[in-house]
Amino acid sequence: MAFKEMNISDINENVFDMIGKKWMLITAAKSENDINTMTASWGGLGIMWGKPVAFIFIRPQRYTKEFVDFSGELTLSFYDETYRKMLSYMGSASGRDENKIEHENLTIRFDGEAPYFEEASLVLKAKKLYHQQMEADCLTETSIDTRWYPDNDWHTMYICEIEKVFVKE
């Protein structure tokens, strides 16, 4: 199936549902043949520095972080409910141990250096603008530290400019 490019302001889905309930894949490449992806349910969409942006968060032990750090571009892709099992798998298996993309028979496409999957229903192509390691000292709600970071594995926050939006035709 083909994708068509659309204006970001034409996205009609609730971002809380898109990310928090339906989940997304964060995907980046080191080369055309070296791609990794992971499921994420934390993040957001908004405006920063006068640009449409996505906020994503990746823990240091996630293999996909190496790919996001290496590449200037990445994609956030969203799927209908029939892909729930695939999304769950992509969040629990590591690309260090196996080719998760091949395991799930996903079809890779590229826009520039940014990989995405033909099976997605919506794809946001983004360019990294900023990243920063989160720190316990910056919390104003200290219970977050003990609940979400007992291993002190703080996320890196990325702010990425959304350059293109693709929707399945």
C-alpha positions in Angstrom: 0.0 0.0 0.0 1.1 3.5 -0.7 1.5 6.4 1.7 0.6 10.0 1.0 2.1 13.0 2.6 -0.2 15.1 4.8 0.0 18.3 6.8 0.7 17.7 10.5 -2.3 19.9 11.5 -4.6 17.4 9.7 -3.8 14.6 12.2 -7.1 14.0 14.0 -6.1 11.4 16.5 -5.7 12.0 20.2 -2.0 12.1 21.0 -2.6 10.5 24.4 -4.2 7.6 22.7 -1.7 7.4 19.9 1.4 7.2 22.2 0.1 6.2 25.6 -2.5 3.5 24.6 -1.7 2.4 21.0 2.1 2.9 21.3 4.6 3.7 18.6 7.8 2.4 17.1 10.9 4.6 17.2 13.1 3.6 14.3 16.5 4.8 13.1 19.4 3.5 10.9 23.1 3.5 11.0 23.0 2.5 7.3 20.5 1.1 4.8 21.2 -2.4 6.1 21.6 -1.6 9.8 18.3 -0.5 11.3 16.7 -0.9 14.7 13.4 -0.1 16.2 11.7 -0.2 19.6 8.2 0.3 21.0 7.5 3.4 23.1 4.5 4.5 25.1 6.1 7.6 26.6 6.5 10.8 24.6 4.5 13.7 23.2 3.9 16.0 20.3 3.8 19.8 20.4 5.5 23.0 19.4 9.0 24.0 20.5 11.1 26.8 19.0 8.3 27.6 16.6 8.4 24.1 15.1 6.2 21.0 15.3 8.1 18.5 17.4 8.0 15.1 19.0 9.4 14.4 22.4 10.8 10.9 22.8 12.5 9.2 25.7 14.9 6.3 25.5 16.7 4.4 28.4 20.5 4.0 28.0 20.3 0.2 27.8 18.0 0.2 24.8 19.9 -0.9 21.6 17.8 1.6 19.5 19.4 4.5 21.4 22.7 3.8 19.6 20.8 4.2 16.3 19.0 7.4 17.3 22.3 8.8 18.6 24.1 8.0 15.4 21.5 9.2 12.9 20.2 12.7 12.3 16.8 11.4 11.3 14.3 8.9 12.7 10.7 7.9 12.4 7.8 7.4 14.8 5.3 5.0 13.3 1.8 4.1 14.5 -0.3 1.0 13.8 -3.8 -0.2 14.0 -4.8 -2.6 16.7 -4.1 -5.7 14.6 -0.4 -5.0 15.2 -0.6 -5.0 19.0 1.3 -8.3 19.3 4.1 -7.1 17.0 4.4 -3.9 19.1 4.6 -5.9 22.3 7.3 -8.0 20.8 9.3 -5.0 19.5 9.3 -3.6 23.1 10.5 -6.8 24.8 13.0 -8.3 22.4 16.4 -6.8 21.7 17.8 -6.0 18.3 21.2 -7.0 19.8 20.1 -10.6 20.0 18.1 -11.0 16.8 16.8 -9.2 13.8 13.4 -8.1 15.2 12.3 -6.5 12.0 12.9 -9.7 10.0 11.2 -11.8 12.8 8.0 -9.7 12.4 8.2 -9.6 8.6 8.1 -5.8 8.5 8.7 -4.2 5.1 11.3 -1.4 5.4 10.9 1.8 3.4 13.1 5.0 3.5 12.5 8.7 3.3 16.0 10.1 3.0 18.0 8.3 5.7 14.9 7.7 7.9 13.5 4.1 7.8 9.9 3.3 8.4 7.6 0.3 7.8 5.0 -0.2 5.1 2.7 -1.8 7.7 2.2 1.5 9.6 -0.9 3.5 9.3 0.8 6.9 10.2 4.5 7.8 10.1 6.2 10.9 11.5 9.6 11.6 9.9 11.7 13.7 12.3 15.1 15.4 12.6 16.8 15.5 15.9 17.2 19.0 17.4 18.2 18.4 21.0 18.9 15.6 23.5 19.6 15.6 27.2 20.1 13.0 29.8 17.4 13.3 32.5 18.6 13.6 36.1 17.2 12.9 39.5 18.3 16.3 40.8 15.9 18.0 38.4 12.8 16.2 39.7 10.3 18.2 41.8 8.2 15.1 42.4 10.7 12.8 44.1 8.5 9.7 44.1 9.2 9.5 40.4 12.8 8.5 41.1 12.0 5.6 43.3 9.0 4.3 41.2 10.5 4.7 37.6 14.3 4.7 38.2 15.2 2.2 40.9 18.2 1.1 38.7 19.2 4.8 38.0 18.8 4.2 34.3 17.5 7.6 33.4 16.0 8.3 30.0 17.6 10.5 27.4 15.0 13.0 26.2 15.1 13.9 22.5 13.3 16.8 20.9 12.8 16.1 17.2 11.4 18.4 14.5 8.6 16.7 12.6 9.5 17.3 9.0 7.0 15.0 7.2 3.8 13.1 8.0 2.8 10.1 6.0 -0.6 8.4 6.2 -1.6 5.1 4.5 -3.9 5.6 1.5 
